[in-house]
């Protein structure tokens, strides 16, 4: 059951990444590009987690990739909300 849920999360993340990539192609807004990269990285991380049988989700490698992914989301939000000069 855990493998199936990991696969579902991976597919959902990859689909969300593709949607944000499509929005970026239409608007060329870096906000959408960073969100697309974040979701694509998260999807790839979930695929890797699902492929490693008995993979520990709390491992340093998986945690570091997830930290990078969430950092991209925070960067996108910060860039979008910073004051314009």
Secondary structure as GFF3:
##gff-version 3
##sequence-region A 1 85
A	DSSP	alpha_helix	2	27	.	.	.	ID=ss1
A	DSSP	alpha_helix	30	51	.	.	.	ID=ss2
A	DSSP	alpha_helix	60	81	.	.	.	ID=ss3
###
